[in-house]
Amino acid sequence: MESYVDTSRVSIRPIFKPLARDMIEKNHYSGRLSSCRYPLGVFYQTDNQHQFFDETEEKLIGVACYGFPVGRRVVGSIFKEEILENKNVLELTRLFIHDGYGKNIESHVISASFKWMKEFAPNIKVLISYADPEQSHDGAIYQATNWIYQGCGDFQLAPTYSLRLTEDGDWMHSRSVYSKFGSANPKKMVKSIGHTFWLKKEASKHRYIYFLGNKKENRKFRSVMKHPKMKYPKNYKHEVEIRKIEVDDNKWKK
């Protein structure tokens, strides 16, 4: 059985973005680095003597990436009143840590990042993050660090779809679909594609928020939350919905 992480050996500090990108692209399931204003490297103190200094070596074992949310209306989706600006909100866009360094290391790193933000980025008052049901994630690490759960899918303006051009082909994510065809609207894609294709509705993500203000600020934040705090999800299952879109003379075949 894996033992708990030795927190005395773990530390975080900023690293160069290219290093963070390389680690995410090689190891994270998404394969890409998203918005990243603060790439925080996760370091582990080993028992090996440093080659040049009278100390033991540190090993980079992971990275937590915080960036400004892409959407302009993020603050408006969190609060009923305009009490903050988007520059006061960061999203935890990527988190990766190599296996084998003890249980609960992700939770420890997230907690350590709270302290780092309060010291080095005091203008940041709210953190936001999402858990992807398609990856069997329900946000266990956010639950372990006391984030506020706000539900699944209530914040998405419209459903998004992955696309497959053949019955047994690879799925193309909605971001790539929009880039390739100029629209993610199935009816508008018909003319561009011109033949039968398949759509898979992408799962709505669980949303979590965390307040970094002082006690007075956090009380105010909680009092004007747009969405109520909800019970943490447990054993959430995403049902896959796939549609076959038949095309006849570049028109949607009903």
Secondary structure, DSSP 8 states (H G I E B T S, - for coil): ---B--GGGEEEEE--HHHHHHHHHHHSTT-S----SEEEEEEEEEEEE-SSSSSEEEEEEEEEEEE--S-TTHHHHHBSS----GGGEEEEEEEEE-SSS-BTHHHHHHHHHHHHHHHH-TT--EEEEEE-GGGT---HHHHHTT-EEEEESTT-SS--EEEESSTTS--B-HHHHHHHHS---HHHHHHHH-S-EEEEE----EEEEEE-S-HHHHHHHHHTBSS-------S------EEEE-EETTEE--
